[in-house]
């Protein structure tokens, strides 16, 4: 029997699964104005193109309709045997523009119903407060997180959640993958690339505001209930040097330091020496007051949540251009590793190395809240045979267990994703991550019926047999 203390979970996010984009008083989310594939990227970059248009298909509008299917889905997840479910609350479902004085009661009651279901089945909720889900209004009107007023709006939203759901949610994450602001500034922070072209300055000022928002969230959460466990989250993945040439080794060290800089502020409460050096080297000047430094210092997070999909590879030689496609992180091709259909490199051992490094650095409990593989699964002859996913998950879980054996304190593990959903980067529905298959294609055609994949049964057994 699995030890109750370890949280075996599965995850989704509101913006990729709920649909119901204009139901229940919800305002627009950032994704609601993003169509599929190439158009999607253009719409993220260009404020002029960033709107709903009748000639295009917008996958988030229905998505997998978790908004209406949640009861059935959570019942099925109970069968899976998980004791933790990660989901996110859609900020514009609670505050449609971000600026209202009072929250939208219909939005709050939707999440109450989700919590009712989870409580009924004894499943621990793990809630992301902001999973790529800043209200669209704030992006358009305030330039998203570049503006300090977004921090105020976020703090008000957090306070509402902590008050309203007090005692019902123990584990929170302030922002999904905070470092994504550097790689997908629109989803991470409501910044339009064309407006802030190459503006590393804008990205870091927005990052500072995300950090401040996270610290205010901790402050509010602890004021309301000191048992609230507040996590920060990073998109993790060790960077290797391309060779053992000392220049490559140092380059890899630098890349790994860069990956820590935002999380460092959330855990240690201050900008690290390396962060300050990085800002100086890149000519970035962040506006930060003494009061803000104090807020960051006094409100640090309790645990480090992370996603892990792949390791990365770098070289000190600027002529090395052998990049692998598909991943939002720029990385060289590592010929020791195989790749997913979308070019993401598969490295289970990198999971263990990433975890021991994170734990050595932070000495705080870790929580793997996303790990999984996008595949072109098919429902055929009454089943979905996703052996590739089973192999991926099996190897990564083994690596996680080895990291725990090496002394890493890990709260739990959640598969991305519980159910097929819309891909964050490409908007595809056929890039499937779920343990549950959903009958819907890239254009939104299908019955939305759910089918258990082979990996569903495999994970159920894995949890039952786990020694953790
Ligand atoms: C993580 C995000 O970066 O990667 C998820 O937190 C996302 O929202 C996942 O879905 C996989 O990425 P993608 O782009 O394939 O959906």
Boltz pocket constraint, residues with backbone or C-beta under 6 A from the ligand:
constraints:
  - pocket:
      binder: B
      contacts: [[A, 13], [A, 16], [A, 176], [A, 177], [A, 235], [A, 307], [A, 370], [A, 374], [A, 416], [A, 422], [A, 423], [A, 424], [A, 425], [A, 426], [A, 431]]
      max_distance: 6.0
